């Protein structure tokens, strides 16, 4: 399955439906989050490649414009010298370069559209990851709550140690979520966001 098709499949998936059918929803969620994060890395890498290609094409357009100017100067010089055939050949070269420039500009536009589409998929995938991590947190809270309810104080002194470790796991989860929220708030600084 191609990268874009895989991203579309992930974005279209319904986490609730997947979890309802799962024997071990926590394990399924963990795997789903890992898959989504891998797909996100691949999309980011792919978008970076497309943006690099666009920059390369832009540089080729600049070179093309300079070549066109040189061929036009040669044509003018040939005309000034009375060499009409030579001037015509120089203008033909300039015309070929002009056609190449149009092709380059069309490719630049295609890269821009592709990068925009991938950007939308990246945004959608990031939202799905946040949703999945939220569901994971809800599921972990439910598991922790069930454990605490089962370990009633009448269970003896061992209950305190188990309750402490369960509460520690819950605190760890909350810290993990706080860190994730902070990570998501950071502005993007990769070079791929330059225009």
VOGU-531829 format. One record per residue: residue number from 1; residue in one letter; x negated, y, z of N, C-alpha, C in turn. Coordinates in steps of 0.2 Angstrom, whole numbers, plus 5000, padded with zeros to 4 digits. Atoms other than C-alpha are relative to their C-alpha. Layout:
// residues N
SITE    k  r    nu    nv    nw   cau   cav   caw    cu    cv    cw
SITE  NUM  a     X     Y     Z     X     Y     Z     X     Y     Z
...
This chain:
// residues 195
SITE    k  r    nu    nv    nw   cau   cav   caw    cu    cv    cw
SITE    1  x  4996  4994  5000  5000  5000  5000  4995  5006  5000
SITE    2  x  5004  4994  5001  4993  5017  4995  5000  5004  5006
SITE    3  x  5000  4996  4994  4989  5030  5008  5006  5004  5000
SITE    4  x  4994  4995  5000  5003  5042  5003  5006  4996  5001
SITE    5  x  4994  5005  4998  5015  5027  5003  5000  4998  5007
SITE    6  x  5001  5003  4993  5009  5021  5020  5003  5006  5004
SITE    7  x  4997  4994  4996  5012  5039  5027  5007  5001  4999
SITE    8  x  4993  4999  5001  5029  5040  5019  5004  4995  5004
SITE    9  x  4997  5005  4996  5033  5023  5027  5000  5001  5007
SITE   10  x  5001  4999  4993  5027  5028  5044  5005  5006  5002
SITE   11  x  4996  4994  4999  5037  5045  5043  5007  4998  5000
SITE   12  x  4993  5003  5001  5053  5035  5038  5002  4995  5005
SITE   13  x  4999  5005  4995  5051  5023  5052  5004  5003  5006
SITE   14  x  4996  4998  4995  5063  5023  5066  4997  4997  5007
SITE   15  x  5003  5003  4994  5054  5020  5083  5005  4997  5004
SITE   16  x  4995  5003  4995  5070  5016  5093  5002  4993  4997
SITE   17  x  4998  5007  5003  5075  5002  5080  4994  4995  5001
SITE   18  x  5006  5005  4999  5057  4995  5081  5000  4997  5007
SITE   19  x  5001  5002  4993  5056  4995  5099  5006  4995  5003
SITE   20  x  4994  5004  4997  5074  4987  5102  4999  4993  4998
SITE   21  x  5001  5007  5003  5068  4972  5091  4994  4997  5003
SITE   22  x  5006  5003  4997  5051  4970  5100  5001  4996  5006
SITE   23  x  5001  5004  4994  5047  4957  5113  4996  5004  5005
SITE   24  x  5004  4996  4995  5034  4968  5121  4999  5007  4997
SITE   25  x  4999  4994  5003  5039  4986  5116  4993  5004  5002
SITE   26  x  5006  4997  4999  5023  4993  5125  4995  4999  4996
SITE   27  x  5005  5002  5004  5012  4983  5115  5001  5003  4992
SITE   28  x  4998  4997  5006  5021  4988  5099  4999  5007  4999
SITE   29  x  5001  4993  5000  5021  5006  5103  4992  5002  5000
SITE   30  x  5007  4999  5000  5002  5005  5107  4997  4999  4992
SITE   31  x  5002  5002  5006  4999  4997  5090  5003  5005  4995
SITE   32  x  4997  4995  5004  5011  5009  5081  4996  5007  5000
SITE   33  x  5004  4994  4999  5002  5024  5089  4993  5000  4996
SITE   34  x  5007  5001  5003  4985  5017  5083  5000  5000  4993
SITE   35  x  4999  5000  5007  4991  5014  5066  5002  5007  4997
SITE   36  x  4999  4993  5002  4998  5032  5065  4994  5004  5000
SITE   37  x  5006  4995  4999  4982  5040  5071  4995  4998  4995
SITE   38  x  5005  5002  5006  4972  5030  5058  5003  5003  4994
SITE   39  x  4997  4997  5006  4984  5035  5044  4999  5008  5000
SITE   40  x  5002  4993  4999  4982  5053  5051  4993  5002  4998
SITE   41  x  5007  4999  5001  4963  5052  5050  4999  4999  4992
SITE   42  x  5000  5001  5007  4965  5045  5032  5003  5006  4996
SITE   43  x  4997  4994  5003  4977  5059  5027  4995  5006  5000
SITE   44  x  5005  4995  4999  4965  5072  5034  4994  5000  4996
SITE   45  x  5006  5001  5004  4950  5065  5025  5002  5001  4993
SITE   46  x  4998  4999  5007  4960  5064  5009  5001  5007  4998
SITE   47  x  4999  4993  5002  4966  5082  5010  4993  5004  5000
SITE   48  x  5007  4997  5001  4948  5087  5013  4997  4999  4994
SITE   49  x  5003  5002  5006  4942  5078  4998  5004  5004  4994
SITE   50  x  4996  4997  5006  4956  5086  4987  4998  5008  5001
SITE   51  x  5002  4993  5000  4952  5104  4994  4992  5001  4998
SITE   52  x  5007  5000  5003  4933  5100  4990  5000  5000  4993
SITE   53  x  4999  5001  5007  4938  5095  4973  5003  5007  4997
SITE   54  x  4997  4993  5002  4948  5112  4971  4995  5005  5000
SITE   55  x  5005  4995  5000  4933  5122  4976  4995  4999  4995
SITE   56  x  5005  5001  5005  4922  5113  4964  5003  5002  4993
SITE   57  x  4996  4998  5006  4935  5116  4950  5000  5008  4999
SITE   58  x  5000  4992  5000  4935  5135  4955  4993  5002  4998
SITE   59  x  5007  4999  5002  4916  5135  4953  4999  4999  4993
SITE   60  x  5000  5001  5007  4918  5128  4936  5003  5005  4996
SITE   61  x  4997  4995  5004  4930  5141  4931  4996  5006  5000
SITE   62  x  5004  4995  5000  4918  5154  4936  4994  4999  4995
SITE   63  x  5005  5001  5005  4904  5146  4926  5003  5000  4993
SITE   64  x  4997  5000  5007  4916  5144  4911  5001  5007  4998
SITE   65  x  4999  4993  5002  4920  5163  4912  4994  5003  4998
SITE   66  x  5006  4997  5002  4902  5167  4911  4998  4997  4994
SITE   67  x  5002  5003  5006  4899  5155  4897  5004  5004  4994
SITE   68  x  4996  4997  5005  4914  5163  4887  4997  5007  4999
SITE   69  x  5003  4994  5001  4906  5180  4890  4994  5000  4996
SITE   70  x  5007  5001  5004  4889  5174  4883  5002  4999  4993
SITE   71  x  4998  5002  5007  4898  5167  4868  5003  5006  4996
SITE   72  x  4998  4994  5003  4907  5183  4865  4995  5005  4998
SITE   73  x  5006  4996  5002  4891  5193  4866  4996  4998  4994
SITE   74  x  5003  5003  5006  4883  5181  4854  5004  5002  4993
SITE   75  x  4996  4998  5006  4898  5184  4842  4999  5007  4998
SITE   76  x  5001  4993  5002  4896  5202  4843  4994  5002  4997
SITE   77  x  5006  4999  5003  4878  5202  4840  4999  4997  4993
SITE   78  x  5000  5003  5007  4880  5190  4825  5004  5005  4995
SITE   79  x  4996  4996  5004  4893  5202  4818  4996  5007  4999
SITE   80  x  5004  4994  5001  4881  5217  4821  4994  4999  4995
SITE   81  x  5005  5002  5005  4868  5207  4811  5003  4998  4993
SITE   82  x  4997  5002  5007  4880  5203  4797  5001  4993  4999
SITE   83  x  4999  5007  5001  4881  5185  4801  5007  4998  5002
SITE   84  x  4994  5001  4999  4899  5182  4800  5002  4992  5002
SITE   85  x  4999  5007  4999  4898  5163  4799  4998  4998  5008
SITE   86  x  5003  5001  4993  4887  5163  4815  5005  5003  5005
SITE   87  x  4995  4997  4995  4900  5175  4824  5006  4995  5000
SITE   88  x  4994  5005  5000  4914  5163  4819  4999  4994  5004
SITE   89  x  5002  5006  4996  4905  5148  4826  5000  5002  5008
SITE   90  x  5000  4998  4993  4902  5158  4842  5007  5001  5003
SITE   91  x  4993  4999  4997  4920  5163  4844  5004  4993  5000
SITE   92  x  4997  5007  4999  4925  5144  4841  4998  4997  5007
SITE   93  x  5002  5002  4993  4914  5140  4856  5003  5003  5005
SITE   94  x  4996  4997  4995  4922  5153  4866  5007  4998  5001
SITE   95  x  4993  5002  5000  4939  5147  4861  5000  4993  5003
SITE   96  x  5000  5006  4997  4934  5129  4866  4999  5001  5008
SITE   97  x  5001  4998  4993  4928  5136  4883  5007  5002  5003
SITE   98  x  4994  4997  4997  4945  5145  4885  5005  4994  5001
SITE   99  x  4995  5006  4999  4955  5129  4882  4997  4996  5006
SITE  100  x  5003  5004  4994  4943  5120  4895  5002  5004  5006
SITE  101  x  4998  4996  4994  4947  5134  4907  5007  4999  5002
SITE  102  x  4993  5001  4999  4966  5132  4905  5001  4993  5004
SITE  103  x  5000  5007  4997  4963  5113  4909  4998  5000  5008
SITE  104  x  5002  4999  4994  4953  5118  4924  5005  5003  5005
SITE  105  x  4995  4996  4996  4966  5130  4931  5006  4995  5001
SITE  106  x  4995  5004  4998  4979  5117  4929  4998  4994  5005
SITE  107  x  5002  5005  4995  4969  5104  4939  4999  5004  5007
SITE  108  x  5000  4996  4994  4966  5118  4952  5007  5000  5003
SITE  109  x  4993  5000  4998  4985  5120  4953  5002  4993  5003
SITE  110  x  4999  5007  4998  4987  5101  4954  4997  4998  5007
SITE  111  x  5003  5001  4993  4975  5100  4969  5003  5004  5005
SITE  112  x  4996  4996  4995  4984  5114  4978  5006  4997  5002
SITE  113  x  4993  5003  4999  5001  5106  4976  4999  4993  5004
SITE  114  x  5002  5006  4996  4993  5089  4982  4998  5001  5007
SITE  115  x  5002  4998  4993  4985  5097  4997  5006  5003  5004
SITE  116  x  4994  4997  4996  5001  5106  5002  5005  4994  5002
SITE  117  x  4996  5006  4999  5011  5089  5000  4997  4996  5006
SITE  118  x  5003  5004  4995  4998  5080  5011  5000  5004  5006
SITE  119  x  5000  4996  4994  4998  5095  5023  5007  4999  5004
SITE  120  x  4994  5001  4998  5017  5092  5025  5001  4993  5003
SITE  121  x  5000  5007  4997  5014  5073  5028  4996  5000  5006
SITE  122  x  5004  5000  4994  5001  5077  5041  5004  5003  5005
SITE  123  x  4995  4997  4995  5013  5088  5050  5005  4996  5003
SITE  124  x  4995  5005  4998  5026  5075  5050  4998  4994  5004
SITE  125  x  5004  5005  4996  5014  5062  5056  4998  5002  5007
SITE  126  x  5002  4998  4993  5008  5072  5070  5006  5000  5004
SITE  127  x  4994  5000  4996  5026  5075  5076  5002  4992  5002
SITE  128  x  4998  5007  4998  5029  5056  5075  4996  4997  5005
SITE  129  x  5005  5002  4995  5013  5053  5085  5002  5002  5007
SITE  130  x  4997  4997  4994  5020  5065  5098  5006  4996  5003
SITE  131  x  4993  5004  4998  5037  5056  5098  4998  4993  5003
SITE  132  x  5001  5007  4997  5029  5039  5100  4996  5000  5006
SITE  133  x  5003  4999  4993  5018  5045  5114  5005  5001  5005
SITE  134  x  4995  4998  4995  5033  5052  5123  5004  4994  5001
SITE  135  x  4996  5007  4998  5042  5035  5121  4996  4996  5004
SITE  136  x  5004  5005  4996  5027  5026  5127  5000  5003  5008
SITE  137  x  5000  4997  4993  5027  5038  5143  5006  4998  5003
SITE  138  x  4994  5002  4997  5045  5035  5145  5000  4992  5002
SITE  139  x  5000  5007  4999  5043  5016  5144  4995  4998  5006
SITE  140  x  5004  5002  4994  5028  5016  5156  5003  5003  5007
SITE  141  x  4996  4997  4994  5038  5027  5168  5005  4995  5003
SITE  142  x  4995  5005  4998  5052  5014  5168  4997  4994  5003
SITE  143  x  5003  5006  4997  5040  5000  5171  4997  5001  5007
SITE  144  x  5002  4998  4994  5032  5009  5185  5006  5000  5005
SITE  145  x  4994  4999  4996  5049  5013  5192  5002  4993  5002
SITE  146  x  4998  5006  4999  5054  4995  5191  4995  4996  5005
SITE  147  x  5005  5003  4995  5038  4989  5200  5001  5003  5007
SITE  148  x  4999  4996  4993  5041  5002  5214  5006  4997  5003
SITE  149  x  4993  5002  4997  5059  4996  5216  4999  4993  5003
SITE  150  x  5002  5007  4998  5053  4978  5217  4996  4999  5006
SITE  151  x  5005  5001  4995  5040  4981  5229  5003  5005  5006
SITE  152  x  4997  4996  4995  5051  4987  5243  4996  5000  5006
SITE  153  x  5005  5000  4994  5043  4992  5260  5001  4994  5004
SITE  154  x  4999  5006  4996  5050  4976  5267  4995  4995  4998
SITE  155  x  5005  5005  5002  5036  4967  5257  4994  5000  5004
SITE  156  x  5006  5000  4995  5023  4971  5270  4995  5005  4998
SITE  157  x  5005  4995  5001  5007  4980  5270  4997  5000  4992
SITE  158  x  5003  5000  5007  5002  4974  5252  5004  5005  4995
SITE  159  x  4996  4995  5004  5016  4985  5245  4997  5007  4999
SITE  160  x  5004  4993  5001  5006  5001  5249  4995  5000  4995
SITE  161  x  5006  5000  5005  4991  4996  5239  5003  4999  4993
SITE  162  x  4998  5001  5007  5001  4990  5224  5004  5007  4998
SITE  163  x  4997  4994  5002  5012  5006  5225  4995  5005  4999
SITE  164  x  5005  4996  5001  4996  5016  5226  4997  5000  4993
SITE  165  x  5003  5001  5007  4989  5008  5210  5005  5002  4995
SITE  166  x  4994  4998  5005  5006  5010  5201  5000  5008  5000
SITE  167  x  4999  4993  5000  5007  5028  5206  4993  5003  4997
SITE  168  x  5007  4998  5004  4988  5030  5200  5001  4999  4993
SITE  169  x  4999  5001  5007  4993  5023  5184  5005  5005  4997
SITE  170  x  4995  4995  5002  5008  5035  5182  4996  5007  5000
SITE  171  x  5004  4993  5000  4996  5050  5187  4995  5000  4994
SITE  172  x  5004  5000  5006  4984  5044  5174  5003  5001  4993
SITE  173  x  4995  4998  5006  4998  5044  5161  5001  5007  4999
SITE  174  x  4998  4993  5001  5003  5061  5165  4994  5004  4998
SITE  175  x  5006  4996  5002  4985  5068  5164  4998  4999  4993
SITE  176  x  5001  5001  5007  4983  5059  5147  5005  5004  4996
SITE  177  x  4995  4996  5004  4999  5068  5141  4998  5007  5000
SITE  178  x  5002  4993  4999  4993  5085  5148  4994  5001  4995
SITE  179  x  5005  5000  5005  4977  5082  5138  5002  5000  4993
SITE  180  x  4998  5000  5006  4986  5078  5123  5004  5006  4998
SITE  181  x  4997  4994  5001  4997  5093  5124  4995  5006  4999
SITE  182  x  5005  4995  5001  4981  5104  5126  4997  4999  4993
SITE  183  x  5003  5002  5006  4973  5095  5111  5004  5003  4994
SITE  184  x  4995  4998  5006  4989  5099  5100  5000  5007  5000
SITE  185  x  4999  4993  5000  4989  5117  5105  4994  5004  4997
SITE  186  x  5006  4997  5003  4971  5120  5099  5001  5002  4993
SITE  187  x  5000  4999  5007  4970  5129  5082  4995  4996  4996
SITE  188  x  5004  5004  5004  4963  5120  5068  4994  5004  4997
SITE  189  x  5005  4996  5002  4946  5125  5063  4996  4996  4995
SITE  190  x  5004  5004  5005  4940  5112  5050  4999  5005  4994
SITE  191  x  5001  4996  5006  4933  5119  5034  5005  4999  4995
SITE  192  x  4995  5002  5005  4947  5111  5024  5005  5005  5000
SITE  193  x  4994  4995  4999  4959  5125  5030  4998  5006  4996
SITE  194  x  5002  4994  5004  4949  5138  5020  5003  4999  4993
SITE  195  x  4997  5000  5006  4958  5142  5004  5000  4999  4994
